[in-house]
Amino acid sequence: MKTRQMLPLLILVTISLYAAANDDTLIISQNVRRTCMAKITKQIAKPSTSTEKILRLEQMYKHHLDNLEPNEENKAFIQKNTLELRNAIIDRNAIIERNKSLKKNIKNSLKIIKNNPDQKDTLRQEIIETLPKLSPCDETDDFLHGFYRKFDRTFGLKTVPYLLEKPLIDPITTLIEQEQKGISCLFYQFSYEQLADALINVCKKNIPVNLVVDEQCIKNKKAHNLLKNLSIEGISISIIYPNKGDSRYKMHAKGILFEHNSDRARSLLVTGSANATVQGFSNVENKNDEIMICNDDPHLIRTFITSYKEITKENALPLLLPDNDGANKE
């Protein structure tokens, strides 16, 4: 577990240790217990919290409850928090039941298509409109992972995951054109004009595009000018400066997240070894040997999103537009 994720717990432990060495031990420890119980209530309320984790949280909640002193302040808190916990569980169960109903409808639609091919287009649209209504949680991810295979087979799509055919720019351009919600890119190097043009075209449709590159990229004057062009066209450009944060390493990731592909009605992740360069994406004679994979695993996509946020949180700075002879001074 990372330090910043453990910080709230460390603070609570520190307070408890401090309390143990002072006269106000009871007051502080009671405050800590009430704070923990309130946090647990919020965690239980989230549909994304797994059943296994809820069992652990309930044990923690009971432990704190059993150790609260029977004073008026605690009695008022217990009464209020018990009501919140009860409502949270009711809301959570309602969301779970709604998810079950939606999943049942989706499965039934696929069954109907098998016997009524003439309804294929109508039911496909119904499925596409229903999928975003599913609340995100582990059970939903597991369901979607299996459902996507059936969806692809039913509508004659290439089963995901699959290797992108070469030259890589062709299938990636197709995915860019099919995007309806947003695109987020991570590349160590970005200098391929054909890919830049495809991103500009989708950006002109008011679809947000984010591009994150390593600082090494802007040391190349051609790449730097291309990035400035993209920024002028409305694409969000961020530069990773590892030395300005805790990381001692380069931002060497390569990946494109498509938030909602119109053809497959879901998020897609393209990741692999290729940088966004002529050698990596095109079919030139001196091209590199690269592998890029298209995947739709919800667990994998969620992990990529988490990594993307971590990469950009501390070390990313926006691209400055004024010309500075190929070396940005952010």
Phi, psi and omega in degrees: 000136184283156186302316183293333177286332182271351188305310180303319179295318180297321178297315180297319179297317180299316179299317181298318180294321178297316181298323182295339183257008184228166183291334183270028181309311186297314183298311183293315182296326177293320177298318179298316181296317179297320178298316179298317181296321178294320178294319179299318179302316180295321179294318180296328183290339183285127177298334182285347179287125184291157179300319179299317181292324179299320178299319178293319180296320179296323177294318178297317181299314181296322179299313179294320181299317182292339184256009174280137178288145181280058177257174186295320180298316180291323178298317179295319179296314182300317180298315180292314185288328177297320178294318178296319180295317179298315179294323180296317180294320178298315180296318180297314180297324178296319178295318179297317179295320178297319177301317180299317180295317180295318180295322178296317179298320180295315179298318180297323179299318179296322179295319180296322181300322181300321182266345182225074183303333182292343179265009187303310183294318181296313182291327177300316179295322178297318179296316181300322180284335182277323185307315181294345181281345178291128178285136182291129175194173182300320180296321178295316179301315180297319179297312183296322182301320178280323182296320182303323179298316180294320179300313181298316180295320182298322185254017172068031180263152177297130184292131178269144002280154177212155176282136177287137178287155180260147001290142187300331183299329183293303179294328180290321176298320178300316179296322178297317180294333182273355185287140182241346189238312182177154181231134176233127185240142171237125177214139174291316177234142178218109181213012185267113187296325181295322176291321178300317180299319180296320179291323178296318181298318181287329177295327179292345176270014181066029174260119183296138179232128177241135180230126179241128180228163176281157181300335179300332184297319185279358174281347174267120188298319179297314180295320180297315179296322179296319179295321178297321176300313180299320180295318178299326181280358175107004179274134180282118181249129176235140179251132178267122176249089185306324184289346180270354178239204181277339186285141175256005188246168178280153172277091189257012182286153175223118181189153176229124177258122175257116189289326178206099179281125185295327183287323184251357175058042179192175176283147177227147177235124174251121181213157181167216189260345191278133167278161181277068180232170177300316181294329183275323189251339187261190182244034180291163184298322182263033181294156176278158170274111185232157175231128173231134184243137174261126184225153178230014181298117182302323179297316181295318181295319178297320178295319179298317180298318178298315179296320179301315180295321180293320180296319186270346188295313189254330191251003184265137174230147180291152178288132175270137186279326183303140182293135178220041176056039172083002178230108184287144183249020179306000000 
